[in-house]
Amino acid sequence: MRELSIIAIFVTAFLCLWSCESETIPPESSRLGLDYFPLQVGRYAIYQVENVEYSLVAEPDTQRYQLREVVADSFPGQGGEVVYRLERFSRTNEAETWNLDSVWTARKSNQRVVVVENNIPLIKIVFPLELGLHWDANALNSREETQYELRNTSQTLLDEIDSPLDSTLLQDMLTVIQAESQDTIISRVQASESYVENLGLFYKKSLRLQYCASDPECVGLGILESGHIYRQTLIAYGHENN
């Protein structure tokens, strides 16, 4: 009888330990952060894009349009990785039909995400995700080294992002800082991509501004001489039926 009690205690302890481990250890994709860049054939995302070009001799030129990115297909790549074909379409508004804009490719491993944009391979994200992590986005191309950094910027972007999607999605948003210079009286540079778990890219911003500095009277007045502000915001997503 005593032996049965001891066995029962061990069995109970084992079951409790197994239960705790199964509840607290998330799947590998979650632990590494792979779900911040989901890739499945048929998946699509629609973005609202605003691009403003500035010139000293003309009024700002603002373009607004929608961008639709579809994971159209996949095929075997080198090293056993799966390569996904990303078809990108654009239209001025919802009343127009989509027109093919460009075709990119993307591949993901447990170490990194590589996106080939206009034939230029860029390391977009590295795993496991860790705040403050740095890497050279141009390590796979011939361009000069460009350091990216992973940050948590959800709170600072909440007021900036204008999307019809639920704002609670942004609570765990992570941002890859692609370019950032200290603001001066003559220039300002920012570039970033923000990702949400299970959604992927949610918000992209590129800001490069040059202020008037040729005339002493205009220095420090914030008069734009040239540059642009580009914003790309997720407004819809889903999965196409085969």
Rosetta blueprint (number, residue, H / E / L):
1 M L
2 R H
3 E H
4 L H
5 S H
6 I H
7 I H
8 A H
9 I H
10 F H
11 V H
12 T H
13 A H
14 F H
15 L H
16 C H
17 L H
18 W H
19 S H
20 C H
21 E H
22 S H
23 E H
24 T H
25 I L
26 P L
27 P L
28 E H
29 S H
30 S H
31 R H
32 L H
33 G L
34 L H
35 D H
36 Y H
37 F L
38 P L
39 L L
40 Q L
41 V L
42 G L
43 R E
44 Y E
45 A E
46 I E
47 Y E
48 Q E
49 V E
50 E E
51 N E
52 V E
53 E E
54 Y E
55 S E
56 L L
57 V L
58 A E
59 E E
60 P E
61 D E
62 T E
63 Q E
64 R E
65 Y E
66 Q E
67 L E
68 R E
69 E E
70 V E
71 V E
72 A E
73 D E
74 S E
75 F E
76 P E
77 G L
78 Q H
79 G H
80 G H
81 E L
82 V E
83 V E
84 Y E
85 R E
86 L E
87 E E
88 R E
89 F E
90 S E
91 R E
92 T L
93 N L
94 E L
95 A L
96 E L
97 T L
98 W L
99 N E
100 L E
101 D E
102 S E
103 V E
104 W E
105 T E
106 A E
107 R E
108 K E
109 S L
110 N L
111 Q L
112 R E
113 V E
114 V E
115 V E
116 V E
117 E E
118 N L
119 N L
120 I E
121 P E
122 L E
123 I E
124 K E
125 I E
126 V E
127 F L
128 P L
129 L L
130 E L
131 L L
132 G L
133 L L
134 H E
135 W E
136 D E
137 A L
138 N L
139 A L
140 L L
141 N L
142 S L
143 R L
144 E L
145 E L
146 T L
147 Q E
148 Y E
149 E E
150 L E
151 R E
152 N L
153 T L
154 S H
155 Q H
156 T H
157 L H
158 L L
159 D L
160 E L
161 I L
162 D L
163 S L
164 P L
165 L L
166 D L
167 S H
168 T H
169 L H
170 L H
171 Q H
172 D H
173 M L
174 L E
175 T E
176 V E
177 I E
178 Q E
179 A E
180 E E
181 S L
182 Q L
183 D L
184 T L
185 I L
186 I L
187 S E
188 R E
189 V E
190 Q E
191 A E
192 S E
193 E E
194 S E
195 Y E
196 V E
197 E L
198 N L
199 L L
200 G E
201 L E
202 F E
203 Y E
204 K E
205 K E
206 S E
207 L E
208 R E
209 L E
210 Q E
211 Y E
212 C L
213 A L
214 S L
215 D L
216 P L
217 E L
218 C L
219 V L
220 G L
221 L L
222 G L
223 I L
224 L E
225 E E
226 S E
227 G E
228 H E
229 I E
230 Y E
231 R E
232 Q E
233 T E
234 L E
235 I E
236 A E
237 Y E
238 G E
239 H E
240 E L
241 N L
242 N L
